[in-house]
Amino acid sequence: MAKSARSAEKSRETKETQIKVRVDVDGVGASNISTGIGFFDHMLESLAKHSSIDMDIECKGDLHIDFHHTMEDVGIVLGVAIREALTGKSGGFSGIQRFGHAYIPMDETLARATMDLCNRPYLIWRVDFTRDKVGDVDTELFKEFFHAFAMNSGTCLHVECLYGVNSHHIAEACFKALARALRMAVSPDERLKGQAASTKGAL
């Protein structure tokens, strides 16, 4: 992966997971994903593609226990990497649109994500699944990923499934909505001239 000024590499190792993440916010959506969870890999590939953020994600987790640690910890490290790629040493979100939103339809399903890159992390998750699993993944674990990503990227994130029946479609629409909202929020705003989009002057 070629590096731009807005790129980062992060790693995290615990007794439960060993994770390496590389991101380039100014990429084209290329990805190399390996978590050991097929459907989760598919979702992360969609996240990269539709955000146009290049992502390399490698995780070796305690899948013999369950998928919880892997999905939550990938959210943690990916969130940290995105935040560092955008803020560098300053720690502030400057010169970017800051806000993003997207509606994603998938057949009978419609999902919405709205976000604010503001260093005040929060998650609203209004998503109900019709099945307990998608593939081998417990559907309750999708919230764990989104929560970990929001908390560690410094994002106020609202994700809602407005309606839907097929749990595969519901999960995928949520990931794609996050991706498109993220693509909007991280886009440079030349009119800001490197300043934060805030009356406070800093985020």
Secondary structure, 3 states (H helix, E strand, C coil): CCCCCCEEEEEEECCCEEEEEEEECCCCCCEEEECCCHHHHHHHHHHHHHHCCEEEEEEEECCCCCCHHHHHHHHHHHHHHHHHHHHCCCCCCCCECCEEEEEEEECCEEEEEEEEECCCCEEEEECCCCCCEECCEECHHHHHHHHHHHHHHCEEEEEEEEECCCHHHHHHHHHHHHHHHHHHHCCECHHHCCCCCCCCCCC
